[in-house]
């Protein structure tokens, strides 16, 4: 594996762990919702990079579906938090 | 070697999110924990060379389950202790 991939995936793992710590600690609802959204974006970009490594372009579809539907889920959670659903 | 370490970190995060989702008393936060479980599980299906399963898990896990649970919490109550207190009052 190339050295640049090792660096990028290590940074993604550290970011995931820090985001999860914020998810567990976060005192309010908005902190946890933003933590879920951040983790979703980090793992979506990891899926795109893995599609590049595996050299199969059908794998990008998973990241595409996840990006579109994760947006819908986060919007529903945000509307619930502001009591407007 | 580094790939194994990263996969172990992700598995630990999956387990921690599942335990958090089970033991937390606020139902909205439990639903958010379920979203994280679904997210990391989708990544594992992806790494096991099953992109169609990962696609289905992503579509159902983050969108359908979350939205249905949020609508249910809106129509009932959010705090689980409140539900238990009401049940005890009935008895």
Backbone of each chain as nested JSON, in Angstrom:
{
  "chains": [
    {"id": "A", "residues": [
      {"number": 1, "name": "UNK", "atoms": {"N": [0.855, -1.195, 0.0], "CA": [0.0, 0.0, 0.0], "C": [0.891, 1.244, 0.0]}},
      {"number": 2, "name": "UNK", "atoms": {"N": [0.468, 2.21, -0.762], "CA": [1.251, 3.435, -0.871], "C": [1.272, 4.193, 0.452]}},
      {"number": 3, "name": "UNK", "atoms": {"N": [2.337, 4.97, 0.684], "CA": [2.497, 5.659, 1.969], "C": [1.423, 6.728, 2.156]}},
      {"number": 4, "name": "UNK", "atoms": {"N": [0.97, 7.326, 1.05], "CA": [-0.023, 8.397, 1.173], "C": [-1.366, 7.827, 1.634]}},
      {"number": 5, "name": "UNK", "atoms": {"N": [-1.688, 6.579, 1.197], "CA": [-2.937, 5.96, 1.648], "C": [-2.892, 5.656, 3.138]}},
      {"number": 6, "name": "UNK", "atoms": {"N": [-1.699, 5.219, 3.604], "CA": [-1.562, 4.924, 5.035], "C": [-1.796, 6.178, 5.859]}},
      {"number": 7, "name": "UNK", "atoms": {"N": [-1.21, 7.296, 5.416], "CA": [-1.386, 8.554, 6.159], "C": [-2.846, 8.969, 6.159]}},
      {"number": 8, "name": "UNK", "atoms": {"N": [-3.499, 8.89, 4.978], "CA": [-4.885, 9.362, 4.876], "C": [-5.815, 8.503, 5.724]}},
      {"number": 9, "name": "UNK", "atoms": {"N": [-5.642, 7.169, 5.68], "CA": [-6.549, 6.328, 6.463], "C": [-6.287, 6.466, 7.959]}},
      {"number": 10, "name": "UNK", "atoms": {"N": [-5.023, 6.699, 8.348], "CA": [-4.759, 6.93, 9.767], "C": [-5.45, 8.198, 10.247]}},
      {"number": 11, "name": "UNK", "atoms": {"N": [-5.388, 9.269, 9.423], "CA": [-6.066, 10.504, 9.812], "C": [-7.571, 10.3, 9.899]}},
      {"number": 12, "name": "UNK", "atoms": {"N": [-8.127, 9.494, 8.965], "CA": [-9.565, 9.235, 9.015], "C": [-9.945, 8.457, 10.266]}},
      {"number": 13, "name": "UNK", "atoms": {"N": [-9.096, 7.49, 10.681], "CA": [-9.393, 6.724, 11.889], "C": [-9.334, 7.617, 13.123]}},
      {"number": 14, "name": "UNK", "atoms": {"N": [-8.317, 8.505, 13.181], "CA": [-8.219, 9.421, 14.331], "C": [-9.426, 10.347, 14.363]}},
      {"number": 15, "name": "UNK", "atoms": {"N": [-9.82, 10.843, 13.201], "CA": [-10.991, 11.723, 13.141], "C": [-12.263, 11.016, 13.558]}},
      {"number": 16, "name": "UNK", "atoms": {"N": [-12.395, 9.728, 13.173], "CA": [-13.576, 8.972, 13.58], "C": [-13.632, 8.8, 15.089]}},
      {"number": 17, "name": "UNK", "atoms": {"N": [-12.466, 8.493, 15.686], "CA": [-12.444, 8.293, 17.138], "C": [-12.778, 9.587, 17.875]}},
      {"number": 18, "name": "UNK", "atoms": {"N": [-12.197, 10.721, 17.419], "CA": [-12.48, 11.992, 18.085], "C": [-13.939, 12.387, 17.923]}},
      {"number": 19, "name": "UNK", "atoms": {"N": [-14.5, 12.133, 16.732], "CA": [-15.914, 12.444, 16.513], "C": [-16.804, 11.59, 17.399]}},
      {"number": 20, "name": "UNK", "atoms": {"N": [-16.391, 10.317, 17.588], "CA": [-17.211, 9.454, 18.438], "C": [-17.134, 9.884, 19.897]}},
      {"number": 21, "name": "UNK", "atoms": {"N": [-15.953, 10.366, 20.311], "CA": [-15.845, 10.883, 21.686], "C": [-16.782, 12.075, 21.866]}},
      {"number": 22, "name": "UNK", "atoms": {"N": [-16.836, 12.951, 20.866], "CA": [-17.76, 14.075, 20.949], "C": [-19.208, 13.59, 20.961]}},
      {"number": 23, "name": "UNK", "atoms": {"N": [-19.473, 12.511, 20.222], "CA": [-20.844, 11.965, 20.213], "C": [-21.24, 11.451, 21.589]}},
      {"number": 24, "name": "UNK", "atoms": {"N": [-20.301, 10.791, 22.276], "CA": [-20.641, 10.243, 23.593], "C": [-20.732, 11.353, 24.631]}},
      {"number": 25, "name": "UNK", "atoms": {"N": [-19.801, 12.327, 24.595], "CA": [-19.753, 13.349, 25.629], "C": [-20.78, 14.448, 25.44]}},
      {"number": 26, "name": "UNK", "atoms": {"N": [-21.069, 14.765, 24.16], "CA": [-21.798, 15.979, 23.821], "C": [-23.01, 16.254, 24.676]}},
      {"number": 27, "name": "UNK", "atoms": {"N": [-23.062, 17.393, 25.349], "CA": [-24.147, 17.573, 26.319], "C": [-25.501, 17.825, 25.671]}},
      {"number": 28, "name": "UNK", "atoms": {"N": [-25.525, 18.371, 24.468], "CA": [-26.816, 18.728, 23.882], "C": [-27.099, 17.884, 22.652]}},
      {"number": 29, "name": "UNK", "atoms": {"N": [-28.325, 18.011, 22.14], "CA": [-28.725, 17.213, 20.986], "C": [-27.974, 17.634, 19.73]}},
      {"number": 30, "name": "UNK", "atoms": {"N": [-27.728, 18.947, 19.586], "CA": [-27.1, 19.455, 18.365], "C": [-25.678, 18.921, 18.221]}},
      {"number": 31, "name": "UNK", "atoms": {"N": [-24.959, 18.771, 19.356], "CA": [-23.597, 18.228, 19.293], "C": [-23.605, 16.812, 18.731]}},
      {"number": 32, "name": "UNK", "atoms": {"N": [-24.557, 16.018, 19.205], "CA": [-24.6, 14.621, 18.755], "C": [-25.032, 14.528, 17.295]}},
      {"number": 33, "name": "UNK", "atoms": {"N": [-25.972, 15.371, 16.872], "CA": [-26.408, 15.338, 15.475], "C": [-25.279, 15.744, 14.54]}},
      {"number": 34, "name": "UNK", "atoms": {"N": [-24.518, 16.78, 14.929], "CA": [-23.39, 17.214, 14.093], "C": [-22.292, 16.157, 14.09]}},
      {"number": 35, "name": "UNK", "atoms": {"N": [-22.102, 15.467, 15.233], "CA": [-21.101, 14.397, 15.279], "C": [-21.48, 13.263, 14.333]}},
      {"number": 36, "name": "UNK", "atoms": {"N": [-22.786, 12.906, 14.301], "CA": [-23.241, 11.853, 13.38], "C": [-23.015, 12.268, 11.929]}},
      {"number": 37, "name": "UNK", "atoms": {"N": [-23.297, 13.538, 11.62], "CA": [-23.109, 14.021, 10.257], "C": [-21.637, 14.015, 9.868]}},
      {"number": 38, "name": "UNK", "atoms": {"N": [-20.763, 14.417, 10.806], "CA": [-19.33, 14.438, 10.522], "C": [-18.791, 13.032, 10.285]}},
      {"number": 39, "name": "UNK", "atoms": {"N": [-19.23, 12.086, 11.118], "CA": [-18.793, 10.695, 10.936], "C": [-19.277, 10.153, 9.597]}},
      {"number": 40, "name": "UNK", "atoms": {"N": [-20.497, 10.517, 9.223], "CA": [-21.041, 10.083, 7.928], "C": [-20.195, 10.607, 6.771]}},
      {"number": 41, "name": "UNK", "atoms": {"N": [-19.772, 11.877, 6.862], "CA": [-18.977, 12.455, 5.777], "C": [-17.591, 11.822, 5.711]}},
      {"number": 42, "name": "UNK", "atoms": {"N": [-16.985, 11.577, 6.896], "CA": [-15.653, 10.954, 6.923], "C": [-15.707, 9.557, 6.285]}},
      {"number": 43, "name": "UNK", "atoms": {"N": [-16.712, 8.759, 6.652], "CA": [-16.763, 7.393, 6.128], "C": [-17.169, 7.375, 4.657]}},
      {"number": 44, "name": "UNK", "atoms": {"N": [-17.96, 8.357, 4.212], "CA": [-18.283, 8.437, 2.78], "C": [-17.033, 8.712, 1.945]}},
      {"number": 45, "name": "UNK", "atoms": {"N": [-16.181, 9.632, 2.445], "CA": [-14.943, 9.906, 1.709], "C": [-14.006, 8.709, 1.763]}},
      {"number": 46, "name": "UNK", "atoms": {"N": [-14.033, 7.947, 2.868], "CA": [-13.232, 6.721, 2.934], "C": [-13.7, 5.71, 1.896]}},
      {"number": 47, "name": "UNK", "atoms": {"N": [-15.036, 5.623, 1.695], "CA": [-15.56, 4.696, 0.683], "C": [-15.12, 5.109, -0.721]}},
      {"number": 48, "name": "UNK", "atoms": {"N": [-15.109, 6.399, -1.004], "CA": [-14.661, 6.863, -2.331], "C": [-13.196, 6.515, -2.547]}},
      {"number": 49, "name": "UNK", "atoms": {"N": [-12.382, 6.71, -1.493], "CA": [-10.95, 6.413, -1.623], "C": [-10.71, 4.91, -1.772]}},
      {"number": 50, "name": "UNK", "atoms": {"N": [-11.526, 4.094, -1.081], "CA": [-11.388, 2.641, -1.229], "C": [-11.795, 2.19, -2.625]}},
      {"number": 51, "name": "UNK", "atoms": {"N": [-12.765, 2.872, -3.233], "CA": [-13.117, 2.556, -4.618], "C": [-11.953, 2.832, -5.545]}},
      {"number": 52, "name": "UNK", "atoms": {"N": [-11.204, 3.89, -5.247], "CA": [-10.007, 4.187, -6.046], "C": [-8.946, 3.111, -5.845]}},
      {"number": 53, "name": "UNK", "atoms": {"N": [-8.801, 2.62, -4.593], "CA": [-7.766, 1.619, -4.323], "C": [-8.136, 0.277, -4.944]}},
      {"number": 54, "name": "UNK", "atoms": {"N": [-9.415, -0.144, -4.757], "CA": [-9.836, -1.43, -5.307], "C": [-9.976, -1.396, -6.824]}},
      {"number": 55, "name": "UNK", "atoms": {"N": [-10.015, -0.195, -7.393], "CA": [-10.126, 0.009, -8.839], "C": [-11.419, -0.591, -9.403]}},
      {"number": 56, "name": "UNK", "atoms": {"N": [-12.525, -0.377, -8.657], "CA": [-13.835, -0.806, -9.149], "C": [-14.785, 0.378, -9.001]}},
      {"number": 57, "name": "UNK", "atoms": {"N": [-15.256, 0.873, -10.118], "CA": [-16.017, 2.116, -10.069], "C": [-17.459, 1.899, -9.645]}},
      {"number": 58, "name": "UNK", "atoms": {"N": [-17.909, 0.642, -9.579], "CA": [-19.263, 0.388, -9.087], "C": [-19.349, 0.707, -7.594]}},
      {"number": 59, "name": "UNK", "atoms": {"N": [-18.188, 0.706, -6.896], "CA": [-18.196, 0.97, -5.467], "C": [-18.526, 2.419, -5.144]}},
      {"number": 60, "name": "UNK", "atoms": {"N": [-18.35, 3.313, -6.113], "CA": [-18.655, 4.72, -5.84], "C": [-20.152, 4.907, -5.614]}},
      {"number": 61, "name": "UNK", "atoms": {"N": [-20.987, 4.013, -6.18], "CA": [-22.436, 4.133, -6.028], "C": [-22.858, 4.07, -4.561]}},
      {"number": 62, "name": "UNK", "atoms": {"N": [-22.16, 3.241, -3.769], "CA": [-22.491, 3.14, -2.349], "C": [-22.294, 4.491, -1.669]}},
      {"number": 63, "name": "UNK", "atoms": {"N": [-21.151, 5.131, -1.961], "CA": [-20.883, 6.443, -1.363], "C": [-21.895, 7.48, -1.839]}},
      {"number": 64, "name": "UNK", "atoms": {"N": [-22.3, 7.366, -3.104], "CA": [-23.269, 8.322, -3.659], "C": [-24.613, 8.207, -2.945]}},
      {"number": 65, "name": "UNK", "atoms": {"N": [-25.106, 6.95, -2.81], "CA": [-26.381, 6.72, -2.125], "C": [-26.288, 7.192, -0.682]}},
      {"number": 66, "name": "UNK", "atoms": {"N": [-25.122, 6.92, -0.052], "CA": [-24.989, 7.296, 1.347], "C": [-24.986, 8.798, 1.512]}},
      {"number": 67, "name": "UNK", "atoms": {"N": [-24.346, 9.516, 0.582], "CA": [-24.305, 10.973, 0.695], "C": [-25.699, 11.57, 0.555]}},
      {"number": 68, "name": "UNK", "atoms": {"N": [-26.486, 11.057, -0.413], "CA": [-27.819, 11.625, -0.645], "C": [-28.746, 11.312, 0.518]}},
      {"number": 69, "name": "UNK", "atoms": {"N": [-28.77, 10.027, 0.956], "CA": [-29.743, 9.643, 1.986], "C": [-29.329, 10.11, 3.375]}},
      {"number": 70, "name": "UNK", "atoms": {"N": [-28.02, 10.21, 3.631], "CA": [-27.576, 10.756, 4.905], "C": [-27.996, 12.191, 5.084]}},
      {"number": 71, "name": "UNK", "atoms": {"N": [-28.006, 12.937, 3.986], "CA": [-28.491, 14.316, 4.042], "C": [-29.956, 14.366, 4.464]}},
      {"number": 72, "name": "UNK", "atoms": {"N": [-30.768, 13.479, 3.888], "CA": [-32.194, 13.451, 4.246], "C": [-32.374, 13.106, 5.721]}},
      {"number": 73, "name": "UNK", "atoms": {"N": [-31.626, 12.108, 6.206], "CA": [-31.752, 11.712, 7.605], "C": [-31.36, 12.826, 8.557]}},
      {"number": 74, "name": "UNK", "atoms": {"N": [-30.256, 13.521, 8.24], "CA": [-29.808, 14.612, 9.109], "C": [-30.815, 15.763, 9.096]}},
      {"number": 75, "name": "UNK", "atoms": {"N": [-31.434, 16.016, 7.928], "CA": [-32.443, 17.083, 7.867], "C": [-33.634, 16.741, 8.752]}},
      {"number": 76, "name": "UNK", "atoms": {"N": [-34.061, 15.466, 8.735], "CA": [-35.188, 15.066, 9.583], "C": [-34.836, 15.223, 11.056]}},
      {"number": 77, "name": "UNK", "atoms": {"N": [-33.606, 14.818, 11.453], "CA": [-33.192, 14.958, 12.853], "C": [-33.142, 16.436, 13.253]}},
      {"number": 78, "name": "UNK", "atoms": {"N": [-32.638, 17.288, 12.346], "CA": [-32.543, 18.718, 12.669], "C": [-33.922, 19.35, 12.816]}},
      {"number": 79, "name": "UNK", "atoms": {"N": [-34.855, 18.954, 11.944], "CA": [-36.21, 19.488, 12.074], "C": [-36.862, 19.017, 13.363]}},
      {"number": 80, "name": "UNK", "atoms": {"N": [-36.52, 17.79, 13.799], "CA": [-37.073, 17.322, 15.075], "C": [-36.494, 18.102, 16.238]}},
      {"number": 81, "name": "UNK", "atoms": {"N": [-35.177, 18.431, 16.175], "CA": [-34.553, 19.137, 17.295], "C": [-35.128, 20.542, 17.434]}},
      {"number": 82, "name": "UNK", "atoms": {"N": [-35.418, 21.198, 16.305], "CA": [-35.998, 22.534, 16.431], "C": [-37.512, 22.484, 16.572]}},
      {"number": 83, "name": "UNK", "atoms": {"N": [-38.075, 21.309, 16.853], "CA": [-39.503, 21.117, 17.144], "C": [-40.377, 21.648, 16.024]}},
      {"number": 84, "name": "UNK", "atoms": {"N": [-40.011, 21.355, 14.782], "CA": [-40.779, 21.862, 13.651], "C": [-41.156, 20.739, 12.695]}},
      {"number": 85, "name": "UNK", "atoms": {"N": [-40.972, 19.482, 13.086], "CA": [-41.272, 18.376, 12.174], "C": [-42.775, 18.213, 12.016]}}
    ]},
    {"id": "B", "residues": [
      {"number": 1, "name": "UNK", "atoms": {"N": [-0.67, -4.305, 8.002], "CA": [-0.655, -4.123, 9.46], "C": [-1.492, -2.927, 9.86]}},
      {"number": 2, "name": "UNK", "atoms": {"N": [-1.247, -1.787, 9.195], "CA": [-2.011, -0.583, 9.547], "C": [-3.485, -0.762, 9.177]}},
      {"number": 3, "name": "UNK", "atoms": {"N": [-3.76, -1.539, 8.117], "CA": [-5.153, -1.781, 7.728], "C": [-5.873, -2.58, 8.803]}},
      {"number": 4, "name": "UNK", "atoms": {"N": [-5.162, -3.563, 9.399], "CA": [-5.774, -4.359, 10.464], "C": [-6.093, -3.493, 11.669]}},
      {"number": 5, "name": "UNK", "atoms": {"N": [-5.17, -2.568, 12.007], "CA": [-5.396, -1.685, 13.159], "C": [-6.61, -0.792, 12.915]}},
      {"number": 6, "name": "UNK", "atoms": {"N": [-6.722, -0.274, 11.686], "CA": [-7.857, 0.613, 11.396], "C": [-9.166, -0.165, 11.436]}},
      {"number": 7, "name": "UNK", "atoms": {"N": [-9.156, -1.413, 10.943], "CA": [-10.386, -2.215, 10.986], "C": [-10.766, -2.532, 12.429]}},
      {"number": 8, "name": "UNK", "atoms": {"N": [-9.761, -2.795, 13.292], "CA": [-10.059, -3.061, 14.702], "C": [-10.635, -1.814, 15.375]}},
      {"number": 9, "name": "UNK", "atoms": {"N": [-10.083, -0.628, 15.039], "CA": [-10.631, 0.62, 15.603], "C": [-12.093, 0.78, 15.203]}},
      {"number": 10, "name": "UNK", "atoms": {"N": [-12.407, 0.498, 13.921], "CA": [-13.786, 0.639, 13.453], "C": [-14.711, -0.36, 14.15]}},
      {"number": 11, "name": "UNK", "atoms": {"N": [-14.197, -1.591, 14.391], "CA": [-15.03, -2.593, 15.067], "C": [-15.315, -2.18, 16.506]}},
      {"number": 12, "name": "UNK", "atoms": {"N": [-14.297, -1.596, 17.179], "CA": [-14.508, -1.127, 18.549], "C": [-15.526, 0.009, 18.573]}},
      {"number": 13, "name": "UNK", "atoms": {"N": [-15.443, 0.913, 17.577], "CA": [-16.427, 1.998, 17.496], "C": [-17.835, 1.449, 17.268]}},
      {"number": 14, "name": "UNK", "atoms": {"N": [-17.943, 0.411, 16.429], "CA": [-19.252, -0.217, 16.175], "C": [-19.847, -0.778, 17.459]}},
      {"number": 15, "name": "UNK", "atoms": {"N": [-18.994, -1.493, 18.228], "CA": [-19.47, -2.091, 19.481], "C": [-19.85, -1.016, 20.484]}},
      {"number": 16, "name": "UNK", "atoms": {"N": [-19.024, 0.04, 20.582], "CA": [-19.307, 1.109, 21.545], "C": [-20.595, 1.838, 21.191]}},
      {"number": 17, "name": "UNK", "atoms": {"N": [-20.823, 2.076, 19.895], "CA": [-22.058, 2.749, 19.493], "C": [-23.272, 1.88, 19.777]}},
      {"number": 18, "name": "UNK", "atoms": {"N": [-23.145, 0.563, 19.604], "CA": [-24.264, -0.337, 19.883], "C": [-24.59, -0.347, 21.368]}},
      {"number": 19, "name": "UNK", "atoms": {"N": [-23.533, -0.407, 22.226], "CA": [-23.769, -0.411, 23.671], "C": [-24.376, 0.916, 24.116]}},
      {"number": 20, "name": "UNK", "atoms": {"N": [-23.86, 2.027, 23.561], "CA": [-24.405, 3.346, 23.875], "C": [-25.878, 3.422, 23.504]}},
      {"number": 21, "name": "UNK", "atoms": {"N": [-26.204, 2.889, 22.331], "CA": [-27.588, 2.952, 21.863], "C": [-28.511, 2.118, 22.727]}},
      {"number": 22, "name": "UNK", "atoms": {"N": [-27.99, 1.042, 23.312], "CA": [-28.848, 0.197, 24.149], "C": [-29.062, 0.821, 25.518]}},
      {"number": 23, "name": "UNK", "atoms": {"N": [-27.992, 1.357, 26.146], "CA": [-28.119, 1.748, 27.55], "C": [-28.579, 3.174, 27.747]}},
      {"number": 24, "name": "UNK", "atoms": {"N": [-28.632, 4.013, 26.697], "CA": [-28.977, 5.418, 26.925], "C": [-30.471, 5.574, 27.172]}},
      {"number": 25, "name": "UNK", "atoms": {"N": [-30.837, 6.542, 28.06], "CA": [-32.235, 6.688, 28.449], "C": [-32.988, 7.637, 27.525]}},
      {"number": 26, "name": "UNK", "atoms": {"N": [-32.277, 8.503, 26.819], "CA": [-32.941, 9.435, 25.91], "C": [-33.093, 8.758, 24.547]}},
      {"number": 27, "name": "UNK", "atoms": {"N": [-34.336, 8.676, 24.062], "CA": [-34.572, 7.858, 22.868], "C": [-34.029, 8.498, 21.599]}},
      {"number": 28, "name": "UNK", "atoms": {"N": [-33.959, 9.839, 21.544], "CA": [-33.377, 10.481, 20.36], "C": [-31.908, 10.129, 20.211]}},
      {"number": 29, "name": "UNK", "atoms": {"N": [-31.167, 10.115, 21.349], "CA": [-29.749, 9.782, 21.276], "C": [-29.56, 8.302, 20.939]}},
      {"number": 30, "name": "UNK", "atoms": {"N": [-30.489, 7.475, 21.383], "CA": [-30.412, 6.056, 21.016], "C": [-30.594, 5.881, 19.516]}},
      {"number": 31, "name": "UNK", "atoms": {"N": [-31.487, 6.687, 18.917], "CA": [-31.677, 6.599, 17.462], "C": [-30.429, 7.068, 16.728]}},
      {"number": 32, "name": "UNK", "atoms": {"N": [-29.78, 8.119, 17.252], "CA": [-28.531, 8.581, 16.63], "C": [-27.45, 7.51, 16.728]}},
      {"number": 33, "name": "UNK", "atoms": {"N": [-27.397, 6.789, 17.862], "CA": [-26.446, 5.687, 17.997], "C": [-26.718, 4.575, 17.002]}},
      {"number": 34, "name": "UNK", "atoms": {"N": [-28.01, 4.32, 16.754], "CA": [-28.361, 3.324, 15.735], "C": [-27.878, 3.75, 14.351]}},
      {"number": 35, "name": "UNK", "atoms": {"N": [-27.927, 5.074, 14.1], "CA": [-27.406, 5.582, 12.827], "C": [-25.917, 5.324, 12.676]}},
      {"number": 36, "name": "UNK", "atoms": {"N": [-25.158, 5.495, 13.776], "CA": [-23.714, 5.227, 13.705], "C": [-23.45, 3.745, 13.5]}},
      {"number": 37, "name": "UNK", "atoms": {"N": [-24.22, 2.882, 14.163], "CA": [-24.057, 1.432, 13.979], "C": [-24.288, 1.061, 12.516]}},
      {"number": 38, "name": "UNK", "atoms": {"N": [-25.354, 1.599, 11.937], "CA": [-25.66, 1.305, 10.538], "C": [-24.568, 1.804, 9.599]}},
      {"number": 39, "name": "UNK", "atoms": {"N": [-24.022, 2.981, 9.932], "CA": [-22.969, 3.579, 9.098], "C": [-21.719, 2.698, 9.063]}},
      {"number": 40, "name": "UNK", "atoms": {"N": [-21.243, 2.288, 10.249], "CA": [-20.011, 1.503, 10.297], "C": [-20.251, 0.094, 9.753]}},
      {"number": 41, "name": "UNK", "atoms": {"N": [-21.467, -0.436, 9.971], "CA": [-21.793, -1.762, 9.434], "C": [-21.791, -1.742, 7.905]}},
      {"number": 42, "name": "UNK", "atoms": {"N": [-22.264, -0.632, 7.341], "CA": [-22.228, -0.479, 5.887], "C": [-20.785, -0.457, 5.372]}},
      {"number": 43, "name": "UNK", "atoms": {"N": [-19.9, 0.201, 6.127], "CA": [-18.483, 0.209, 5.738], "C": [-17.887, -1.195, 5.798]}},
      {"number": 44, "name": "UNK", "atoms": {"N": [-18.313, -1.996, 6.792], "CA": [-17.785, -3.362, 6.882], "C": [-18.286, -4.234, 5.737]}},
      {"number": 45, "name": "UNK", "atoms": {"N": [-19.575, -4.09, 5.372], "CA": [-20.078, -4.827, 4.211], "C": [-19.307, -4.443, 2.954]}},
      {"number": 46, "name": "UNK", "atoms": {"N": [-18.965, -3.146, 2.887], "CA": [-18.203, -2.635, 1.745], "C": [-16.817, -3.263, 1.7]}},
      {"number": 47, "name": "UNK", "atoms": {"N": [-16.169, -3.354, 2.874], "CA": [-14.82, -3.926, 2.917], "C": [-14.825, -5.424, 2.643]}},
      {"number": 48, "name": "UNK", "atoms": {"N": [-15.968, -6.098, 2.902], "CA": [-16.051, -7.541, 2.634], "C": [-16.488, -7.821, 1.206]}},
      {"number": 49, "name": "UNK", "atoms": {"N": [-16.333, -6.834, 0.324], "CA": [-16.579, -6.988, -1.122], "C": [-18.034, -7.301, -1.43]}},
      {"number": 50, "name": "UNK", "atoms": {"N": [-18.971, -6.685, -0.675], "CA": [-20.388, -6.88, -0.977], "C": [-21.042, -5.512, -1.15]}},
      {"number": 51, "name": "UNK", "atoms": {"N": [-20.824, -4.842, -2.263], "CA": [-21.335, -3.472, -2.391], "C": [-22.855, -3.4, -2.483]}},
      {"number": 52, "name": "UNK", "atoms": {"N": [-23.518, -4.465, -2.957], "CA": [-24.98, -4.414, -3.032], "C": [-25.605, -4.459, -1.643]}},
      {"number": 53, "name": "UNK", "atoms": {"N": [-25.028, -5.295, -0.757], "CA": [-25.516, -5.351, 0.625], "C": [-25.252, -4.02, 1.327]}},
      {"number": 54, "name": "UNK", "atoms": {"N": [-24.071, -3.436, 1.06], "CA": [-23.752, -2.145, 1.666], "C": [-24.713, -1.07, 1.187]}},
      {"number": 55, "name": "UNK", "atoms": {"N": [-25.096, -1.145, -0.087], "CA": [-26.05, -0.176, -0.655], "C": [-27.398, -0.274, 0.04]}},
      {"number": 56, "name": "UNK", "atoms": {"N": [-27.892, -1.509, 0.235], "CA": [-29.179, -1.698, 0.901], "C": [-29.115, -1.258, 2.353]}},
      {"number": 57, "name": "UNK", "atoms": {"N": [-28.007, -1.605, 3.026], "CA": [-27.844, -1.222, 4.423], "C": [-27.804, 0.296, 4.573]}},
      {"number": 58, "name": "UNK", "atoms": {"N": [-27.133, 0.979, 3.635], "CA": [-27.056, 2.44, 3.696], "C": [-28.427, 3.057, 3.486]}},
      {"number": 59, "name": "UNK", "atoms": {"N": [-29.167, 2.542, 2.499], "CA": [-30.468, 3.136, 2.189], "C": [-31.447, 2.922, 3.325]}},
      {"number": 60, "name": "UNK", "atoms": {"N": [-31.478, 1.725, 3.894], "CA": [-32.447, 1.429, 4.952], "C": [-31.98, 1.995, 6.285]}},
      {"number": 61, "name": "UNK", "atoms": {"N": [-30.692, 1.855, 6.589], "CA": [-30.208, 2.229, 7.902], "C": [-30.285, 3.701, 8.2]}},
      {"number": 62, "name": "UNK", "atoms": {"N": [-29.731, 4.528, 7.312], "CA": [-29.657, 5.946, 7.655], "C": [-30.966, 6.654, 7.338]}},
      {"number": 63, "name": "UNK", "atoms": {"N": [-31.662, 6.268, 6.285], "CA": [-32.848, 7.032, 5.9], "C": [-34.114, 6.46, 6.515]}},
      {"number": 64, "name": "UNK", "atoms": {"N": [-34.445, 5.228, 6.179], "CA": [-35.771, 4.699, 6.523], "C": [-35.932, 4.506, 8.033]}},
      {"number": 65, "name": "UNK", "atoms": {"N": [-34.944, 3.81, 8.657], "CA": [-35.05, 3.534, 10.091], "C": [-35.053, 4.824, 10.907]}},
      {"number": 66, "name": "UNK", "atoms": {"N": [-34.124, 5.738, 10.574], "CA": [-34.031, 6.988, 11.333], "C": [-35.307, 7.802, 11.22]}},
      {"number": 67, "name": "UNK", "atoms": {"N": [-35.841, 7.925, 9.999], "CA": [-37.024, 8.766, 9.812], "C": [-38.224, 8.163, 10.521]}},
      {"number": 68, "name": "UNK", "atoms": {"N": [-38.404, 6.848, 10.422], "CA": [-39.562, 6.223, 11.066], "C": [-39.459, 6.32, 12.582]}},
      {"number": 69, "name": "UNK", "atoms": {"N": [-38.24, 6.123, 13.13], "CA": [-38.088, 6.242, 14.579], "C": [-38.307, 7.672, 15.049]}},
      {"number": 70, "name": "UNK", "atoms": {"N": [-37.825, 8.656, 14.272], "CA": [-38.009, 10.059, 14.67], "C": [-39.495, 10.41, 14.672]}},
      {"number": 71, "name": "UNK", "atoms": {"N": [-40.235, 9.95, 13.659], "CA": [-41.676, 10.237, 13.618], "C": [-42.384, 9.569, 14.791]}},
      {"number": 72, "name": "UNK", "atoms": {"N": [-41.931, 8.352, 15.132], "CA": [-42.528, 7.669, 16.284], "C": [-42.243, 8.412, 17.582]}},
      {"number": 73, "name": "UNK", "atoms": {"N": [-41.007, 8.901, 17.759], "CA": [-40.672, 9.649, 18.977], "C": [-41.477, 10.94, 19.041]}},
      {"number": 74, "name": "UNK", "atoms": {"N": [-41.696, 11.582, 17.878], "CA": [-42.491, 12.807, 17.89], "C": [-43.925, 12.519, 18.345]}},
      {"number": 75, "name": "UNK", "atoms": {"N": [-44.485, 11.381, 17.914], "CA": [-45.873, 11.1, 18.258], "C": [-46.034, 10.53, 19.662]}},
      {"number": 76, "name": "UNK", "atoms": {"N": [-44.95, 9.982, 20.259], "CA": [-45.062, 9.48, 21.62], "C": [-44.275, 10.419, 22.533]}},
      {"number": 77, "name": "UNK", "atoms": {"N": [-43.359, 9.896, 23.32], "CA": [-42.548, 10.764, 24.172], "C": [-41.075, 10.418, 24.011]}},
      {"number": 78, "name": "UNK", "atoms": {"N": [-40.216, 11.388, 24.405], "CA": [-38.8, 11.243, 24.11], "C": [-38.023, 10.581, 25.235]}},
      {"number": 79, "name": "UNK", "atoms": {"N": [-38.426, 10.833, 26.488], "CA": [-37.656, 10.334, 27.613], "C": [-38.177, 8.96, 28.025]}},
      {"number": 80, "name": "UNK", "atoms": {"N": [-37.271, 8.022, 28.166], "CA": [-37.707, 6.662, 28.469], "C": [-38.145, 6.521, 29.917]}},
      {"number": 81, "name": "UNK", "atoms": {"N": [-37.536, 7.295, 30.841], "CA": [-37.932, 7.252, 32.252], "C": [-39.375, 7.704, 32.428]}},
      {"number": 82, "name": "UNK", "atoms": {"N": [-39.786, 8.673, 31.584], "CA": [-41.165, 9.163, 31.648], "C": [-42.148, 8.045, 31.331]}},
      {"number": 83, "name": "UNK", "atoms": {"N": [-41.815, 7.23, 30.331], "CA": [-42.667, 6.099, 29.97], "C": [-42.768, 5.118, 31.14]}},
      {"number": 84, "name": "UNK", "atoms": {"N": [-41.619, 4.842, 31.777], "CA": [-41.614, 3.873, 32.875], "C": [-42.43, 4.414, 34.048]}},
      {"number": 85, "name": "UNK", "atoms": {"N": [-42.322, 5.737, 34.315], "CA": [-43.115, 6.33, 35.397], "C": [-44.606, 6.206, 35.116]}},
      {"number": 86, "name": "UNK", "atoms": {"N": [-45.006, 6.442, 33.857], "CA": [-46.425, 6.311, 33.526], "C": [-46.911, 4.883, 33.723]}},
      {"number": 87, "name": "UNK", "atoms": {"N": [-46.094, 3.926, 33.336], "CA": [-46.478, 2.518, 33.521], "C": [-46.636, 2.202, 35.006]}},
      {"number": 88, "name": "UNK", "atoms": {"N": [-45.738, 2.748, 35.839], "CA": [-45.831, 2.487, 37.27], "C": [-47.066, 3.143, 37.873]}},
      {"number": 89, "name": "UNK", "atoms": {"N": [-47.434, 4.332, 37.357], "CA": [-48.647, 4.976, 37.867], "C": [-49.887, 4.149, 37.547]}},
      {"number": 90, "name": "UNK", "atoms": {"N": [-49.902, 3.54, 36.364], "CA": [-51.048, 2.704, 36.009], "C": [-51.156, 1.512, 36.957]}},
      {"number": 91, "name": "UNK", "atoms": {"N": [-50.017, 0.941, 37.305], "CA": [-50.051, -0.21, 38.21], "C": [-50.332, 0.303, 39.633]}}
    ]}
  ]
}
